[in-house]
Amino acid sequence: MEIVYTVDVKMKNDGEAFKHILKMDVSCLNILSFSSSYLFPINQKYSQETSSSSQEHRTTKSSFCVYICPLEQPWNFTLITTSSLPVIQLVWNLDGTHLLICNEAGLCQIFKMK
């Protein structure tokens, strides 16, 4: 086997913005889905879109994001959803058109390809 594509991203803050990839899955249509934790800078003001009513979320100042990207164009990724709790399950259906996302609180969502 040979390497076809590699990404070497230089982070301005030593990688603190994206701590680690938590879950991932590849569909039969070669679409990669992955989750990551995103830590907000301490001095960032929360907007209506990023704030959470949860006191725990305000304390930890973290959010978990789910992205998808085609394997042929890994630089072309799209944000699917965010959660204040870690994503514990990320699974494509057999025909690769629906994505199941479940978080730690038990909230499960199904997203459909357009």
C-alpha positions in Angstrom: 0.0 0.0 0.0 1.1 3.6 -0.6 0.0 6.9 1.0 -2.5 8.6 -1.3 -3.2 11.7 0.8 -2.0 13.2 4.1 -2.9 16.3 6.1 -0.4 18.1 8.3 -2.2 21.0 9.9 -0.2 23.5 11.9 -2.3 24.6 14.8 -1.7 28.1 16.3 -2.4 26.9 19.8 -0.6 23.6 19.8 -3.7 21.7 18.9 -5.8 22.8 21.9 -8.7 23.8 19.7 -9.2 20.2 18.5 -8.3 17.9 21.4 -9.0 14.6 19.7 -11.2 12.7 17.4 -13.8 10.8 19.4 -15.8 8.7 16.9 -15.7 8.1 13.2 -17.3 5.9 10.5 -17.0 5.6 6.7 -20.1 5.0 4.5 -20.3 2.7 1.5 -20.3 5.9 -0.6 -16.8 6.8 0.8 -18.1 9.6 3.0 -16.2 9.9 6.3 -18.1 11.1 9.4 -16.1 12.1 12.5 -16.6 13.9 15.8 -14.2 16.1 17.6 -14.2 18.1 20.8 -13.8 21.9 20.3 -12.7 24.0 23.3 -13.8 27.6 23.2 -11.2 30.2 24.1 -11.8 31.5 27.7 -12.2 35.1 26.5 -14.7 34.3 23.7 -18.1 35.8 24.2 -20.9 33.3 23.7 -23.5 34.2 21.1 -27.1 33.0 20.9 -26.0 30.2 18.6 -23.1 28.9 20.7 -24.5 29.4 24.2 -26.2 26.6 26.1 -28.7 26.8 28.8 -26.8 24.1 30.6 -24.6 25.4 33.5 -22.2 22.5 32.9 -21.6 23.6 29.3 -20.8 27.2 30.4 -18.4 25.9 33.0 -16.4 23.5 30.7 -16.7 25.9 27.7 -16.6 22.9 25.4 -18.7 21.7 22.5 -18.6 18.5 20.4 -18.9 18.7 16.6 -19.8 16.1 14.0 -18.4 16.6 10.4 -18.5 14.7 7.2 -16.2 14.8 4.2 -15.8 12.7 1.0 -12.6 10.6 1.1 -11.7 11.9 -2.3 -11.7 15.5 -1.0 -10.9 15.4 2.7 -10.3 19.2 2.8 -14.0 19.7 1.8 -15.6 19.0 5.2 -19.1 20.0 6.4 -20.3 20.6 9.9 -23.4 18.4 10.5 -24.3 19.2 14.2 -22.9 20.2 17.5 -23.6 18.9 21.0 -22.6 20.0 24.5 -22.1 16.4 25.4 -19.7 13.9 23.9 -20.8 11.9 20.9 -20.9 8.2 21.8 -22.2 6.6 18.5 -21.7 7.6 14.9 -23.0 5.0 12.3 -24.0 5.1 8.6 -26.8 2.9 7.4 -26.1 0.1 4.9 -26.8 2.3 1.8 -24.8 5.3 3.1 -27.6 7.8 3.0 -28.5 8.2 6.7 -26.2 8.9 9.6 -27.1 8.1 13.2 -25.6 10.4 15.9 -26.1 9.7 19.6 -24.7 11.7 22.5 -23.9 10.8 26.1 -27.3 11.9 27.3 -29.1 9.5 25.0 -30.2 12.0 22.4 -30.1 10.2 19.0 -30.5 12.0 15.7 -30.7 10.7 12.2 -29.4 12.9 9.4 -30.3 12.2 5.7 -28.1 13.0 2.7 -29.6 15.6 0.3 
